[in-house]
Amino acid sequence: MLKLSGTAIHSDSRERIRELLTVSTDSGLPAPLRSKKAFLIQALGDIPKGFRQYLVFDKYRGPMPTNATYSRLPEGFEYIEDRDVLSFGSNGEVRTVFRAASPHNAILLTEQCNNYCLMCSQPPKVVDDSWLLRDAEQLIRLIPVSTKSLGITGGEPTLYGEGFVNLIRLAKNWLPQTALHVLSNGRLFADAAFADSYAEVSHPSLMVGIPVYSADPTRHDYVVQAKFAFDETIRGILNLKQRGQRVEIRVVLHKQTYEGLPQLAEFIARNLLFVDHVALMGLEMTGFTRANIPALLIDPIEYRNQLSAAVRTLTQVGIRTSIYNLPLCLVNPDVEPYYVRSISDWKNEYAVECQPCSRKNECGGFFSSGIQFGYSKSIRPFL
């Protein structure tokens, strides 16, 4: 698991403004481009002048720049490289907000939400965190145009209304070749005017991932802890598809959802046949999940047959289906064609039992947050 945040040691004690800077390792970068970048000093030698800031790893003991600001990054940041983007806070906090070499970049847009899901990995807060939206607008301008994909997540990003729509438009203009994937509960898209505004951006490669947890509205509303959420979510999906927008349905598998999974698959096949993708996902052991373990935790081996039935129903009607966030040895062989090694590289680990497995390079392993809580006793390496 990668360390994404920590406290940097600065070369001076002056009060700093919050800022985002792109990392550069190019000592030959043209002078006019240096003022908004942080140069990473990796080895002894001449240090180029004119950069906004200079960075060194914690173990670096070489010469330091004179008459310039520099920061010593905390231990664990040694993965930082050219074109990454770091956020520097006024209190010395440093955070990696974009990694150029990673396919798993996502922008946290807000921690506010109008759902209160039992297993939320990013528990909602009642705070004014609009600075996250402003940071996101700045970050999009710093991300390399060659970036293949980017996630937008929360909280609930659509709570910003037109601010969210404007961010999608900004991404279209600055990153025209980058596919966007938005995580949303879909409820605000029940408002036809808002769905219109979103669709009018006409982003060439945009998908919104919306959770539906049960074909039973009461069960879905219980999982998300919000009345009438099921109705709003379904109307949101219908509004988006009516406007030609790409929609993915996401189902997190746990004790409250696994029994009804085959029925949910039938509901989708009969009523939402036109969605673009269905993702059936293992549970991440973080956030609210830790507080609700008795109500949520179930060994994936116990629902593998329901998972197979759901995949069979969805694929028979031509719906593109994927299985995320589960160890490969805990699913039935019939669903392996739909299995995806999906857990983000910065929060992925393997159990001790996985070490001799001959298919480890095909398997997503575990969330780092789940290893410490134990895992299925049915883990068996492929030999």
N, C-alpha and C positions, 0 to 999 in steps of 0.2 A: 504493500500500500504506500503510495507516494505522499509525502508531506507537502501540502498545498499552502499552508499559512504558518507564520511564525513572526518573530521579532528581529529586525535587523539592527545592527550596531552602526550608527552613523558617525561620520568623521567630525561632526560638530554638533552642538546642542541647540542650534537655532530651531525655532518653530517651523514646521513644514506644512505645506498645503497638501491636501489629498490629490494624488495624480496617478495616471496610468502611463507607463513608459514601455516601449518596445525594446527588447534586448537586442544588442548588436555585438557580433564578434568580428566585424569587418573593420580592420584598422585603416583600410583604404577607402572607406565610405566618404563620398564628397562632403566637404565641409558644410554646405547649406542644409544637409540632411541630418546632421549630428545633434542639433539643439534640442530635439524632442525624443532622443534615444538614450538608453543607458548602456554604456560599453562594458562588456564583461571581460575583465582581465583574467586570463587563464594561465599565462606563463610569463617568465621573465622577458624583458625586452622593452623597446620603446613603447610608450603609452601615448596614443593619439590624442590630440587636444580638441576641445570644442564640444564634447558631449555634455548633455544635460546632467548626467550623473555617471559614476563609475561603480562597478560591482565587483566584489571578490568573494570567493567561497570561503567558508569559515577556516579551512586549513591553509589558505594561501598565506605565505610569509614573504613574498617578494616585495619589490618597490611599490610605493603607492603614489598616486598622482599628486603633484604639488599645486596649490592654489585652486583646488577643485573639490567638489563634493563627492564622497564615495560612501558606500554602504557595504558592510560585511554581512553576507547572507547567512542565515542560521544553518546549522548542520542539517542535512537531509535535502538541501536544495541543489545538490550536485547534478541533477538531471537537467537543469536550466540550460538552454541553448539559444542559438540565433533565431530571431523572429518570434520568440515567446513574448508574452505581455505580462508584466507585473503591475500590481496595484500597491502603491505606497501610501500608508495612512499617516495622519499627523502625529500619532502616538508611537511611531516606529514599526507598526504592523506592516508586514509585506505578505502579499498573497499572489499566487500564480493564478491568473484568470484566463490564460490561453496558452496552449502548448502546440507549437506549429507541427510537431511530428506526430501528434496524437489524433486518432480518428474519433475521439470521444469528448470533444469540447462542447460545453453548454454554458449558457449565460443565465444566471439566477436573476430574475427580473423583480421579484418581490417575495416576501415571506408572508404576505397577507393572503387569505383565502376565504371563500364563502362556503366551503365544505370543511369538515373536521374529521377526516377519515381515520378509522381505527388504527390503520397501519401506515399513516403518513410518515414518510421518511424526512420531511422538512416541516416539522410542526408549525402551524400558522401563528403569527404574532399580530397583535393589534398595535401597530406602530406606523409612523410615517417613514417609510423607507424609499421614498421617491428618488433618493440619491442613487439607488440601484438602477433606475431607469436612465438617469443622466449618465452614469458610468457605462451602461450598455450602449448608449448612443455614441459615446467616445470610443469604446472598445471596437465597435463595428468598423470605425474608420481606421483602426490600427491592424485589424486582422488581414493577413495576406490574401490577395484576391484569388490565389490558387487553392484556397481552402475548399475541400470537397463538401463538407457537411458541418452543420452547426445546430445545436439544440437551444431552444428557448424554454425556460422552466420557471417554476415558482415553488410555493404559493400558486396563486392563480393569475397568470400574466394578463388575462383579458380584463381584470379589474381596472386597469388604466384606461379602458375605453379607447378613445381616439389616440391617446398616447401610445398604446400598444400597436394600433394600426400604423401609426407613423413610424414606429420602429421597424415593422415589417417592410414598409416602403423604403426606409433608409437602407435596410439590408439588401433589398432588391437593387438599389442604385449603386451601392458601394461594393457589393459582393454578388454580381450577377450570375456567377457560375456556381455559387454555393447553395446546396440544398438545405432548406430550413425544416426543422421538426419541432413543433410547438407542443408542449404538454399542457393540456387544459381540461377542466371538468366539463367543458362544453355548454354550461348552463346559460351564459350570457349570449350565446349564439341563438338562443330561442327568441331573442329580439331581432326581428327581421331587418330593421334598419342597421343594426350593428353587423349582422351577417352580410348585408349589402356592402357596407363600408370595407369590411375585411376582403370580400371577394373583388372589389373594385381595384385593389392593389395589383391584381393579376400577376402575382409572383410566379415565375415559370417552374419552380420546384419547391413547393410548400406543402407540408402535410401537418395536420393537427391530430395528435393522439389523445383520444377521449376514453375514459374508463366507463365501462358498464359492467356491473358486478353480479347481476342476476336478472332473470326474466321476470322476477317478482318485484314490483316496485317497492314494496315494503322492505324486502331484504336489501335492495340496493340502497334505499334511504337510510337504513340502519347502519350499513357499512360506512357510508359517507357522513353520517350524523347530520343530515339536513332534510327537512320536510320538503316533499314535492320535487326533490332533486332529480329523480328518475324521469319524471315527465319533462322537466326543462332540458335535461340532457338529451333525451330522444328527439325532442323538437329542435334542439340545436343541431343535432346530426342531420336531421331532415332538411333544415334550412341550408346548411352548408352544402349538402349534396345537390339540392335543388339549384344551387348557384354554381355548380361545377367544381366545387372544392374537394380536395383529397382528404379523406378521413380514415384514421386508423382507430379501431376499437381495442382497448387494452384491458385485460382481465388479470388482476393479481390473485393468485391461488393461495387460499388458506382455509382455515376451518369453517369460516362463514360463507365461503363461495364454492368449495369443491363439489359438494353434493349436487348443487343445481347447475353445474357446468354443462352437462349434456343438454339440459333444457334451455340454457342460455344459448348454446350453439344452434339449437333448433329455432329459437326466437330470432337470432341474427339471420339465419338462412331463409326464414320466411318473410321477415319484415325489413331487414337491412341488407339485403343481398347485394346492394350496390356499393357497400363500403369497399375501400381499397386494400385493407389489410386488417387482420386480427392477430394480436399478440397475446399469447397465454404465458403468464410470467410468474416465476417463483418469488417468494416473499423476501424482502430485505429486512434484516434484523437491526433496524435503527429507528430513531425517532419514536413515534407513538407505539410502534410495534413492541418495544421493550416493556411498556407499561401495560400492554394488553396481551401478553404472551398466552395466558390460559385460554383466551377467547379466539386466538389466531393460529397458534403453532400446531402444525400437523406434519408428520413425516411425509415427504413427497411420494414415497413408495406406496403410501396408502391411497393416493388418488391417481395413480398412474393409469388405471383402467378408465376412470372418468375422463382423464386427459385424452386418452386414445379415442374414446367415443366422440368427444367434442371435435377433435381434429378430423376424424372420419366424416362427420356431418358437414363441417365447414368446407373441406376440400372436395367433397363429392358434388357440391353445388358451384365449385369454381372460385371460392373465396381464398385469396392468398393468405396463408396462415403460417405463423412462426411460434416456436417455443423458446422463451428467454429465461435466463437466470436459474437454471436447474443443472445439477450435475448429470452428465450423460448416462451414467450407470443407473440412474433412478427413473428413467423413462423406458417405456416398452420399445422394442426394436421397430415396431410398425410406424412410430412417429419420428424416427431418426432423420428421415429426409427433410423434416420441418424444423429441426433443431438448429439453433444459432448460438455460437459462442459470443455472448452478448455483454457480459459484465464489463464495465469500463475498466481500462487497464490500471487506473489509479486506485481502485478499491477492490481488487481481485486477489484471491489467495487460493491455495490448494491445501487439503488436509494431508496429514502424514500418510494416510492410507493410499493417497494418490501417487506417491513417488514412483512406484514401479509400473504404473499404468502405461500400456502401450498406446493409448489413445488420448493421452493428456493434451496433445496439441489440438485436438478436436473439441475438447471439453471446456466449458465456461468456468468450472470450479465453483467457488463460493464467494459471496460478499465477505470482505474482511470483517465487517461488523458481525457476521454470523458465526465465524469460527470460535469466538470466545464463549458463545452460548451453547456450544455443542452442535452436533449435526447428525444426520441419519445414521443409524447403526447398520443400515443396509448398504453403505458405501462398499463397493467391491471393484478393485482395479481390473481393467481388461489386461490379460496377460498373453 
